[in-house]
Amino acid sequence: MELYYREFGQGSPVIILHGLFGFSDNWQTIAKGLADHHLVVTPDLRNHGRSPHLPQHSYPEMAEDMKAFMEARWMFSAAVVGHSMGGKVAMQLALTHPDMVERLVVVDMAPGLAEDNHSYIFEALLGMDLSKMKTRQEADSYLSERIKDVGTRQFLLKNITREHDGTFAWKMNLPALHRHFDDILAPVHPDASAFDKPTLFVRGSRSNYIKDADFPLIKSLFPQADVVTVADAGHWVHADKPKELLEILKAFLG
């Protein structure tokens, strides 16, 4: 399996992993901001973007995807940054293959069982017949009755692509993601030992994905972890406060 990816700059490698319903483009601003001193690689995870659509979707499997992806590029060690679902992939990779992760950054995701914040999104997306949509405005109008937040709708609509026959289709494997939603909410699977290397958890002050109650679990799995809170940022910290997040990443990654 070959994951699609984008690449920026040169230097010590940094891999950035997007979240659910995302793809490599979501992190382009941050990637370009790090590219002066790093080789930044932003892959599409399985069942997202231009990467293969597969029947399975679990964190152990996606961690193995990343191991194979890195080895195929003779990249045997890198700093790994992951947001939301991608944060759990990054955590799983660090716990399962600690030698391949130099430093770990997890953006707005805890390692435990996640709360369901997306069922209404799945319901809206699965209820929309893209084959009958003529314009993106029609799709937005349909979603606006079910998803009130404009930013969320714009983010989701980036997943629409036009086929050769002119019809719209999803870039992501929506049925597989819905079928494996419990696997996406699931906690990471800890290995025999913790990941004892520099680790940073970044959370948005307006987000509830990383709670103070999560700190003991975070410390048990990632003993060197620090937690930084970005003021006035929600779950999509990189979209809400890109400059602030970029400075945090630059300082941590060196």
Secondary structure, 3 states (H helix, E strand, C coil): CCCCEEEECCCEEEEEECCCCCCHHHHHHHHHHHCCCEEEEEECCCCCCCCCCCCCCCHHHHHHHHHHHHHHCCCCCEEEEEECHHHHHHHHHHHHCHHHEEEEEEECCCCCCCCCCCHHHHHHHHCCCHHHCCCHHHHHHHHHCCCCCHHHHHHHHCCEEECCCCCEEECCCHHHHHHCHHHHHCCCCCCCCCCCCCEEEEEECCCCCCCHHHHHHHHHHCCCEEEEEECCCCCCHHHHCHHHHHHHHHHHHC
